[in-house]
């Protein structure tokens, strides 16, 4: 009957305390170095880091909503001011199938759908769709240098056959992605985390090769350079 500790700071105020929720909702998004129009909602440190790890690795699925809203803010920031945002197609950077099986869920797709929902509540035409898949196995990114990460991922992603998505929604389905075709939507790459940017660069290559160049990229968090970190990393290493 005791309240669950906050996944971000450990306070006994539920899985997400008001302070950590405010941090996700109010931190100004900033450009990430991976691509010219890639923005992150917050640095990958402190409560934000712990919240992402709790959602991704420990199955704290209730965090998808607030993390998705932070991702939506990064999408808006990456697109910049002005008309013509909609319709938007949020394309998550895919995780390896083995990682999805091990975790029991696809965290990046879940965040993409939550972000699309947040954008729709603001009146934008936004949908999430897992257009990308791995075309070959890749090594674990943890522990690799930036150059090694780019080499590891080069040519690793491809676009799923478009025909897979041009179908009628199943009876009773309420998921808008069940009846969405990519045609007419402006792709925006989304991910939970950017470190070296290797995943975003490879995803951009794959979409562009299929005639769907992304107009922007957005992530919940961007890794903090080692010389800026205030404490050592835990064994949980970023893989992007």
Backbone as CSV, one residue per row, in Angstrom:
resi,resn,N_x,N_y,N_z,CA_x,CA_y,CA_z,C_x,C_y,C_z
1,UNK,0.814,-1.214,0.000,0.000,0.000,0.000,0.849,1.267,0.000
2,UNK,2.170,1.120,0.135,3.032,2.285,0.126,3.146,2.838,-1.291
3,UNK,3.295,4.167,-1.444,3.419,4.736,-2.790,4.706,4.275,-3.464
4,UNK,4.631,4.042,-4.776,5.821,3.638,-5.527,6.779,4.825,-5.633
5,UNK,8.085,4.554,-5.556,9.030,5.671,-5.681,9.063,6.204,-7.107
6,UNK,9.333,7.493,-7.238,9.464,8.103,-8.557,10.650,7.473,-9.284
7,UNK,10.457,7.092,-10.532,11.525,6.463,-11.310,12.641,7.444,-11.647
8,UNK,12.358,8.746,-11.524,13.367,9.740,-11.849,14.245,10.138,-10.685
9,UNK,13.640,10.351,-9.503,14.407,10.872,-8.367,14.316,10.011,-7.122
10,UNK,13.407,9.029,-7.105,13.284,8.143,-5.960,12.336,8.621,-4.881
11,UNK,11.743,9.799,-5.031,10.798,10.288,-4.034,9.558,9.395,-3.991
12,UNK,8.996,9.206,-2.818,7.816,8.350,-2.660,6.547,9.114,-3.030
13,UNK,6.469,9.485,-4.297,5.333,10.282,-4.762,4.729,9.707,-6.042
14,UNK,4.801,8.400,-6.200,4.291,7.786,-7.407,5.405,7.572,-8.412
15,UNK,5.098,6.895,-9.546,6.148,6.528,-10.501,6.755,7.731,-11.199
16,UNK,6.074,8.891,-11.148,6.634,10.127,-11.705,6.180,11.284,-10.827
17,UNK,7.116,11.854,-10.075,6.755,12.911,-9.126,6.511,14.223,-9.854
18,UNK,5.842,15.190,-9.227,5.581,16.473,-9.884,6.850,17.182,-10.354
19,UNK,7.931,17.080,-9.586,9.162,17.754,-9.982,9.763,17.176,-11.240
20,UNK,9.797,15.854,-11.352,10.349,15.221,-12.545,9.416,15.414,-13.742
21,UNK,8.106,15.389,-13.495,7.169,15.665,-14.587,7.381,17.079,-15.122
22,UNK,7.592,18.037,-14.201,7.836,19.422,-14.614,9.148,19.534,-15.393
23,UNK,10.165,18.771,-14.982,11.438,18.775,-15.694,11.265,18.318,-17.134
24,UNK,10.495,17.240,-17.341,10.235,16.759,-18.693,9.445,17.768,-19.517
25,UNK,8.535,18.468,-18.859,7.603,19.340,-19.577,8.161,20.721,-19.864
26,UNK,9.206,21.140,-19.145,9.634,22.541,-19.260,11.086,22.734,-19.700
27,UNK,11.898,21.672,-19.734,13.276,21.830,-20.197,13.275,22.264,-21.659
28,UNK,13.929,23.367,-22.017,13.917,23.823,-23.415,14.641,22.824,-24.323
29,UNK,14.000,22.355,-25.400,14.700,21.476,-26.344,15.904,22.187,-26.948
30,UNK,16.938,21.413,-27.269,18.148,21.977,-27.831,18.584,21.170,-29.046
31,UNK,19.329,21.801,-29.958,19.833,21.048,-31.119,20.770,19.934,-30.682
32,UNK,20.671,18.796,-31.366,21.613,17.699,-31.175,22.582,17.708,-32.350
33,UNK,23.783,17.209,-32.138,24.826,17.344,-33.150,24.682,16.368,-34.306
34,UNK,23.764,15.405,-34.201,23.721,14.331,-35.188,23.359,14.821,-36.583
35,UNK,22.367,15.680,-36.696,21.859,16.140,-37.982,21.546,17.627,-37.867
36,UNK,21.494,18.342,-38.999,21.213,19.782,-38.921,19.905,20.125,-38.218
37,UNK,18.859,19.316,-38.424,17.565,19.606,-37.818,17.176,18.482,-36.867
38,UNK,18.051,18.190,-35.914,17.788,17.190,-34.878,17.802,17.881,-33.534
39,UNK,16.703,17.765,-32.791,16.607,18.393,-31.484,16.290,17.348,-30.428
40,UNK,16.785,17.591,-29.207,16.519,16.725,-28.059,15.780,17.521,-27.002
41,UNK,14.854,16.858,-26.304,14.052,17.553,-25.296,14.846,17.865,-24.044
42,UNK,15.869,17.053,-23.721,16.603,17.259,-22.467,17.934,16.532,-22.533
43,UNK,18.892,16.917,-21.684,20.144,16.152,-21.591,19.892,14.778,-20.977
44,UNK,20.701,13.815,-21.376,20.601,12.448,-20.845,21.408,12.361,-19.551
45,UNK,20.825,12.860,-18.498,21.470,12.844,-17.189,20.400,12.966,-16.117
46,UNK,20.786,12.661,-14.880,19.895,12.842,-13.748,18.565,12.122,-13.902
47,UNK,17.464,12.765,-13.493,16.151,12.123,-13.546,15.734,11.700,-14.958
48,UNK,16.078,12.504,-15.989,15.669,12.144,-17.347,16.304,10.820,-17.754
49,UNK,17.559,10.669,-17.458,18.256,9.414,-17.765,17.587,8.240,-17.059
50,UNK,17.295,8.400,-15.777,16.686,7.309,-15.017,15.275,6.997,-15.502
51,UNK,14.525,8.020,-15.896,13.179,7.785,-16.411,13.223,7.008,-17.725
52,UNK,14.148,7.367,-18.617,14.267,6.647,-19.885,14.667,5.196,-19.655
53,UNK,15.612,4.973,-18.754,16.031,3.601,-18.471,14.896,2.799,-17.836
54,UNK,14.127,3.428,-16.958,13.009,2.723,-16.333,11.980,2.304,-17.379
55,UNK,11.693,3.194,-18.320,10.734,2.863,-19.381,11.297,1.804,-20.325
56,UNK,12.540,1.969,-20.725,13.130,1.120,-21.761,13.509,-0.258,-21.245
57,UNK,14.175,-0.297,-20.095,14.760,-1.546,-19.620,13.972,-2.214,-18.507
58,UNK,13.164,-1.446,-17.779,12.480,-2.033,-16.631,10.964,-2.055,-16.784
59,UNK,10.472,-1.769,-17.977,9.056,-1.948,-18.264,8.130,-0.994,-17.549
60,UNK,8.605,0.217,-17.223,7.731,1.219,-16.598,6.917,1.893,-17.697
61,UNK,5.921,1.171,-18.202,5.191,1.626,-19.378,4.353,2.869,-19.109
62,UNK,4.020,3.132,-17.840,3.263,4.328,-17.517,4.023,5.612,-17.796
63,UNK,5.331,5.512,-18.001,6.129,6.697,-18.301,6.067,7.077,-19.779
64,UNK,5.481,6.231,-20.615,5.447,6.511,-22.050,4.732,7.820,-22.355
65,UNK,3.654,8.129,-21.611,2.905,9.357,-21.865,3.737,10.613,-21.664
66,UNK,4.297,10.828,-20.454,5.092,12.036,-20.255,6.367,12.071,-21.079
67,UNK,7.007,10.926,-21.299,8.187,10.912,-22.164,7.805,11.214,-23.611
68,UNK,6.643,10.716,-24.039,6.160,11.020,-25.381,5.836,12.490,-25.556
69,UNK,5.307,13.122,-24.510,5.032,14.551,-24.588,6.337,15.345,-24.703
70,UNK,7.388,14.897,-23.993,8.696,15.538,-24.137,9.218,15.360,-25.558
71,UNK,9.032,14.170,-26.132,9.452,13.929,-27.509,8.684,14.822,-28.475
72,UNK,7.399,15.021,-28.227,6.598,15.911,-29.083,7.136,17.334,-29.039
73,UNK,7.585,17.790,-27.866,8.176,19.129,-27.778,9.446,19.219,-28.617
74,UNK,10.245,18.139,-28.611,11.452,18.127,-29.428,11.116,18.134,-30.914
75,UNK,10.041,17.445,-31.300,9.601,17.473,-32.698,9.243,18.890,-33.112
76,UNK,8.456,19.567,-32.292,8.060,20.943,-32.624,9.278,21.853,-32.720
77,UNK,10.230,21.664,-31.816,11.432,22.490,-31.829,12.270,22.226,-33.074
78,UNK,12.395,20.959,-33.471,13.193,20.616,-34.646,12.575,21.164,-35.926
79,UNK,11.243,21.181,-35.986,10.567,21.685,-37.181,10.652,23.197,-37.284
80,UNK,10.758,23.872,-36.143,10.851,25.322,-36.156,9.501,25.978,-36.370
81,UNK,9.474,27.312,-36.321,8.207,28.033,-36.489,7.741,28.031,-37.934
82,UNK,6.470,28.325,-38.091,5.933,28.476,-39.434,4.896,27.431,-39.759
83,UNK,4.135,27.638,-40.819,3.079,26.709,-41.225,3.652,25.498,-41.946
84,UNK,2.797,24.576,-42.250,3.182,23.440,-43.076,3.754,22.264,-42.317
85,UNK,3.562,22.197,-40.998,4.061,21.052,-40.256,3.317,19.774,-40.615
86,UNK,2.037,19.884,-40.761,1.217,18.687,-40.937,1.026,18.408,-42.422
87,UNK,0.803,17.170,-42.801,0.766,15.992,-41.931,2.171,15.454,-41.650
88,UNK,2.375,14.973,-40.438,3.675,14.481,-40.014,3.617,12.978,-39.770
89,UNK,4.663,12.294,-40.170,4.789,10.855,-39.944,6.004,10.635,-39.047
90,UNK,5.777,10.285,-37.785,6.871,10.032,-36.864,7.380,8.612,-37.087
91,UNK,8.631,8.508,-37.496,9.235,7.215,-37.830,10.259,6.861,-36.756
92,UNK,9.987,5.869,-35.919,10.949,5.520,-34.868,12.161,4.799,-35.422
93,UNK,13.332,5.105,-34.852,14.532,4.327,-35.151,14.338,2.947,-34.529
94,UNK,14.441,1.867,-35.308,14.082,0.553,-34.772,15.145,-0.028,-33.857
95,UNK,14.685,-0.758,-32.866,15.575,-1.569,-32.044,15.726,-2.939,-32.699
96,UNK,16.806,-3.623,-32.380,16.998,-4.975,-32.891,15.885,-5.887,-32.373
97,UNK,15.493,-6.849,-33.179,14.406,-7.754,-32.776,14.714,-8.457,-31.465
98,UNK,15.970,-8.863,-31.282,16.338,-9.552,-30.052,16.150,-8.651,-28.845
99,UNK,16.456,-7.352,-28.997,16.288,-6.416,-27.883,14.815,-6.233,-27.554
100,UNK,13.975,-6.168,-28.581,12.536,-6.021,-28.352,11.990,-7.253,-27.639
101,UNK,12.434,-8.432,-28.065,11.980,-9.662,-27.401,12.437,-9.690,-25.944
102,UNK,13.680,-9.302,-25.705,14.210,-9.345,-24.342,13.482,-8.368,-23.426
103,UNK,13.135,-7.196,-23.954,12.456,-6.187,-23.133,10.970,-6.459,-22.993
104,UNK,10.405,-7.187,-23.939,8.980,-7.456,-23.907,8.137,-6.347,-24.498
105,UNK,8.773,-5.330,-25.064,8.041,-4.245,-25.724,9.031,-3.464,-26.578
106,UNK,8.486,-2.630,-27.461,9.306,-1.778,-28.333,9.226,-0.361,-27.776
107,UNK,10.194,0.064,-26.967,10.064,1.351,-26.278,10.027,2.552,-27.217
108,UNK,10.794,2.524,-28.299,10.842,3.686,-29.180,9.539,3.829,-29.959
109,UNK,8.974,2.718,-30.411,7.678,2.791,-31.090,6.604,3.279,-30.129
110,UNK,6.651,2.823,-28.892,5.674,3.272,-27.897,5.776,4.786,-27.680
111,UNK,7.007,5.303,-27.595,7.197,6.744,-27.415,6.758,7.516,-28.654
112,UNK,7.022,6.968,-29.834,6.594,7.639,-31.069,5.076,7.772,-31.109
113,UNK,4.369,6.719,-30.723,2.908,6.779,-30.723,2.391,7.769,-29.675
114,UNK,3.056,7.808,-28.510,2.651,8.767,-27.484,2.896,10.194,-27.953
115,UNK,4.028,10.429,-28.635,4.324,11.766,-29.154,3.329,12.173,-30.233
116,UNK,2.979,11.234,-31.120,1.992,11.545,-32.156,0.655,11.910,-31.527
117,UNK,0.276,11.192,-30.475,-0.969,11.518,-29.782,-0.926,12.899,-29.170
118,UNK,0.219,13.277,-28.578,0.349,14.608,-27.991,0.242,15.690,-29.067
119,UNK,0.842,15.445,-30.231,0.766,16.426,-31.321,-0.664,16.535,-31.867
120,UNK,-1.366,15.416,-31.929,-2.752,15.464,-32.405,-3.635,16.244,-31.449
121,UNK,-3.357,16.132,-30.153,-4.148,16.893,-29.181,-3.936,18.399,-29.345
122,UNK,-2.848,18.776,-29.974,-2.590,20.182,-30.253,-3.139,20.615,-31.612
123,UNK,-3.821,19.703,-32.286,-4.438,20.040,-33.562,-3.614,19.704,-34.783
124,UNK,-2.460,19.039,-34.608,-1.624,18.672,-35.750,-2.010,17.295,-36.262
125,UNK,-1.864,17.107,-37.558,-2.088,15.804,-38.167,-0.769,15.041,-38.063
126,UNK,-0.654,14.171,-37.078,0.580,13.436,-36.834,0.259,11.975,-36.576
127,UNK,1.048,11.104,-37.165,0.894,9.667,-36.991,2.269,9.066,-36.761
128,UNK,2.312,7.901,-36.133,3.556,7.165,-35.946,3.480,5.864,-36.727
129,UNK,4.576,5.498,-37.349,4.579,4.288,-38.169,5.986,3.690,-38.181
130,UNK,6.136,2.394,-37.882,7.456,1.760,-37.890,7.902,1.388,-39.301
131,UNK,8.275,2.383,-40.074,8.659,2.156,-41.471,10.006,1.441,-41.613
132,UNK,10.882,1.571,-40.619,12.239,1.044,-40.745,12.385,-0.313,-40.063
133,UNK,13.271,-1.130,-40.599,13.609,-2.408,-39.977,15.090,-2.684,-40.236
134,UNK,15.630,-3.611,-39.470,17.020,-4.010,-39.667,17.122,-4.971,-40.856
135,UNK,18.065,-4.677,-41.742,18.289,-5.539,-42.892,19.347,-6.595,-42.600
136,UNK,20.116,-6.408,-41.539,21.157,-7.361,-41.158,21.434,-7.206,-39.658
137,UNK,22.044,-8.203,-39.057,22.395,-8.076,-37.632,23.457,-6.999,-37.420
138,UNK,23.426,-6.376,-36.247,24.440,-5.389,-35.877,24.983,-5.748,-34.498
139,UNK,26.205,-5.295,-34.231,26.806,-5.536,-32.927,26.206,-4.604,-31.893
140,UNK,26.325,-4.964,-30.626,25.897,-4.095,-29.538,26.697,-2.805,-29.610
141,UNK,25.999,-1.667,-29.595,26.664,-0.378,-29.732,27.421,0.046,-28.473
142,UNK,27.024,-0.465,-27.321,27.655,-0.052,-26.068,29.144,-0.361,-26.108
143,UNK,29.943,0.622,-25.764,31.384,0.444,-25.726,32.093,0.754,-27.024
144,UNK,31.349,0.977,-28.107,31.969,1.300,-29.390,32.262,2.798,-29.477
145,UNK,33.317,3.143,-30.196,33.615,4.551,-30.441,32.626,5.103,-31.455
146,UNK,32.643,6.418,-31.643,31.735,7.039,-32.608,31.969,6.478,-34.005
147,UNK,33.224,6.356,-34.419,33.521,5.820,-35.749,33.062,4.377,-35.872
148,UNK,33.278,3.588,-34.815,32.853,2.189,-34.842,31.341,2.064,-34.900
149,UNK,30.628,2.949,-34.218,29.159,2.911,-34.258,28.645,3.205,-35.665
150,UNK,29.210,4.214,-36.307,28.782,4.536,-37.674,29.083,3.373,-38.617
151,UNK,30.263,2.765,-38.478,30.616,1.623,-39.331,29.690,0.442,-39.051
152,UNK,29.376,0.195,-37.788,28.523,-0.917,-37.396,27.129,-0.802,-38.007
153,UNK,26.614,0.423,-38.108,25.237,0.628,-38.569,25.122,0.927,-40.058
154,UNK,26.242,1.191,-40.725,26.163,1.594,-42.133,25.488,0.499,-42.962
155,UNK,24.401,0.855,-43.628,23.674,-0.093,-44.457,22.833,-1.094,-43.690
156,UNK,22.641,-0.867,-42.374,21.939,-1.858,-41.551,20.431,-1.740,-41.613
157,UNK,19.903,-0.569,-42.011,18.459,-0.353,-41.985,17.889,-0.289,-43.397
158,UNK,16.638,-0.675,-43.501,15.917,-0.570,-44.759,14.468,-0.214,-44.466
159,UNK,13.748,0.225,-45.483,12.335,0.594,-45.336,11.469,-0.615,-45.620
160,UNK,10.492,-0.832,-44.775,9.557,-1.940,-44.985,8.781,-1.716,-46.278
161,UNK,8.332,-2.782,-46.928,7.548,-2.619,-48.159,6.327,-1.744,-47.924
162,UNK,6.131,-0.676,-48.726,4.987,0.225,-48.502,3.651,-0.480,-48.506
163,UNK,3.522,-1.552,-49.304,2.241,-2.244,-49.379,1.769,-2.771,-48.049
164,UNK,2.707,-3.008,-47.147,2.332,-3.521,-45.831,1.417,-2.558,-45.102
165,UNK,1.549,-1.252,-45.369,0.807,-0.260,-44.603,-0.431,0.245,-45.334
166,UNK,-0.582,-0.096,-46.612,-1.738,0.381,-47.366,-2.831,-0.664,-47.298
167,UNK,-3.491,-0.682,-46.179,-4.518,-1.684,-45.953,-5.685,-1.067,-45.191
168,UNK,-6.779,-1.742,-45.179,-7.936,-1.289,-44.430,-7.767,-1.671,-42.973
169,UNK,-8.200,-0.808,-42.090,-8.067,-1.084,-40.665,-8.847,-2.336,-40.290
170,UNK,-8.293,-3.189,-39.434,-9.051,-4.347,-38.951,-10.323,-3.907,-38.236
171,UNK,-11.322,-4.748,-38.281,-12.588,-4.440,-37.623,-12.368,-4.145,-36.145
172,UNK,-12.880,-2.999,-35.702,-12.763,-2.632,-34.305,-11.476,-1.952,-33.925
173,UNK,-10.529,-1.793,-34.882,-9.250,-1.174,-34.540,-9.420,0.321,-34.293
174,UNK,-8.746,0.824,-33.271,-8.746,2.263,-32.988,-7.366,2.870,-33.199
175,UNK,-6.390,2.067,-33.651,-5.034,2.565,-33.879,-4.977,3.216,-35.257
176,UNK,-4.723,4.551,-35.322,-4.712,5.219,-36.620,-3.637,4.694,-37.550
177,UNK,-2.564,4.066,-37.042,-1.527,3.560,-37.927,-2.005,2.348,-38.721
178,UNK,-3.119,1.719,-38.300,-3.621,0.560,-39.021,-4.177,0.922,-40.398
179,UNK,-4.476,2.185,-40.643,-5.060,2.548,-41.930,-4.284,3.693,-42.596
180,UNK,-3.030,3.858,-42.183,-2.243,4.970,-42.692,-1.335,4.518,-43.819
181,UNK,-1.297,5.261,-44.902,-0.322,5.063,-45.965,0.689,6.191,-45.891
182,UNK,1.984,5.916,-46.144,3.001,6.957,-46.028,2.815,8.126,-46.991
183,UNK,2.183,7.908,-48.133,2.088,8.963,-49.137,1.469,10.233,-48.565
184,UNK,2.138,11.368,-48.803,1.610,12.654,-48.367,2.051,13.081,-46.988
185,UNK,2.708,12.209,-46.237,3.170,12.542,-44.895,4.656,12.901,-44.914
186,UNK,5.020,13.897,-44.113,6.408,14.334,-44.031,7.096,13.564,-42.906
187,UNK,8.088,12.729,-43.234,8.707,11.904,-42.199,9.544,12.731,-41.221
188,UNK,9.420,12.406,-39.945,10.262,12.957,-38.884,10.822,11.765,-38.109
189,UNK,12.141,11.623,-38.092,12.758,10.542,-37.341,12.656,10.817,-35.849
190,UNK,12.336,9.798,-35.066,12.274,9.967,-33.611,12.992,8.806,-32.934
191,UNK,13.570,9.109,-31.777,14.271,8.100,-30.988,14.218,8.521,-29.531
192,UNK,14.551,7.593,-28.641,14.573,7.961,-27.231,15.836,8.728,-26.876
193,UNK,16.948,8.389,-27.545,18.246,8.934,-27.144,19.158,9.084,-28.351
194,UNK,19.927,10.166,-28.384,20.992,10.305,-29.365,22.312,10.438,-28.615
195,UNK,23.302,9.651,-29.046,24.643,9.750,-28.464,25.585,10.284,-29.535
196,UNK,26.101,9.407,-30.384,26.955,9.858,-31.488,26.150,10.277,-32.710
197,UNK,24.890,9.876,-32.778,24.059,10.173,-33.937,24.128,9.122,-35.021
198,UNK,24.840,8.005,-34.780,24.996,6.990,-35.816,23.654,6.402,-36.255
199,UNK,22.751,6.175,-35.302,21.446,5.596,-35.651,20.617,6.559,-36.489
200,UNK,20.624,7.843,-36.130,19.860,8.823,-36.896,20.431,8.996,-38.301
201,UNK,21.750,8.972,-38.420,22.376,9.106,-39.738,22.001,7.932,-40.629
202,UNK,22.073,6.707,-40.096,21.730,5.532,-40.884,20.236,5.511,-41.217
203,UNK,19.392,5.890,-40.269,17.948,5.935,-40.545,17.640,6.970,-41.620
204,UNK,18.325,8.110,-41.588,18.144,9.126,-42.628,18.541,8.580,-43.994
205,UNK,19.661,7.860,-44.051,20.100,7.267,-45.319,19.055,6.311,-45.873
206,UNK,18.524,5.434,-44.979,17.567,4.426,-45.434,16.279,5.061,-45.942
207,UNK,15.755,6.050,-45.215,14.530,6.712,-45.662,14.763,7.489,-46.957
208,UNK,15.895,8.171,-47.057,16.187,8.956,-48.258,16.333,8.056,-49.474
209,UNK,16.949,6.882,-49.286,17.107,5.941,-50.392,15.767,5.437,-50.898
210,UNK,14.759,5.439,-50.028,13.412,5.002,-50.412,12.542,6.156,-50.897
211,UNK,13.134,7.343,-51.050,12.366,8.496,-51.504,11.557,9.173,-50.434
212,UNK,11.930,8.949,-49.158,11.208,9.544,-48.036,12.180,10.287,-47.121
213,UNK,12.907,11.276,-47.635,13.892,11.959,-46.786,13.215,12.648,-45.610
214,UNK,13.728,12.443,-44.390,13.105,13.079,-43.221,13.321,14.581,-43.215
215,UNK,12.308,15.309,-42.750,12.414,16.766,-42.676,13.068,17.205,-41.377
216,UNK,13.144,16.326,-40.391,13.737,16.663,-39.098,13.909,15.367,-38.312
217,UNK,14.586,15.492,-37.168,14.736,14.366,-36.250,14.591,14.890,-34.834
218,UNK,14.075,14.053,-33.946,13.848,14.478,-32.562,14.052,13.302,-31.630
219,UNK,14.588,13.591,-30.444,14.787,12.568,-29.425,14.356,13.116,-28.071
220,UNK,14.074,12.206,-27.147,13.763,12.643,-25.792,15.004,13.247,-25.143
221,UNK,16.165,12.616,-25.349,17.375,13.062,-24.662,18.580,12.987,-25.581
222,UNK,19.598,13.776,-25.244,20.894,13.739,-25.920,21.969,13.462,-24.884
223,UNK,22.874,12.543,-25.209,23.923,12.176,-24.274,24.806,13.370,-23.955
224,UNK,25.212,13.449,-22.705,26.091,14.524,-22.241,27.533,14.082,-22.445
225,UNK,28.397,14.919,-23.043,29.802,14.531,-23.221,30.431,14.126,-21.900
226,UNK,31.370,13.185,-21.949,31.976,12.642,-20.727,32.556,13.737,-19.840
227,UNK,33.187,14.753,-20.444,33.824,15.775,-19.616,32.816,16.709,-18.961
228,UNK,31.502,16.585,-19.339,30.465,17.398,-18.712,29.699,16.641,-17.640
229,UNK,29.923,15.324,-17.545,29.155,14.527,-16.596,29.659,14.756,-15.186
230,UNK,28.707,14.774,-14.259,29.051,15.032,-12.870,29.319,13.762,-12.082
231,UNK,28.969,12.596,-12.681,29.222,11.344,-11.983,29.377,10.253,-13.035
232,UNK,30.028,9.144,-12.692,30.235,8.078,-13.683,28.922,7.463,-14.118
233,UNK,28.956,6.857,-15.316,27.791,6.122,-15.813,27.573,4.863,-14.993
234,UNK,26.341,4.427,-14.952,26.044,3.094,-14.416,26.305,2.086,-15.517
235,UNK,26.155,0.772,-15.258,26.329,-0.203,-16.322,25.344,-0.034,-17.465
236,UNK,24.239,0.692,-17.264,23.263,0.899,-18.336,23.836,1.912,-19.312
237,UNK,24.282,1.489,-20.459,24.938,2.373,-21.411,24.009,2.725,-22.546
238,UNK,24.051,3.972,-23.049,23.246,4.333,-24.206,23.691,3.552,-25.422
239,UNK,22.744,3.197,-26.292,23.082,2.371,-27.449,22.796,3.065,-28.758
240,UNK,22.633,4.366,-28.757,22.310,5.072,-29.972,23.491,5.876,-30.497
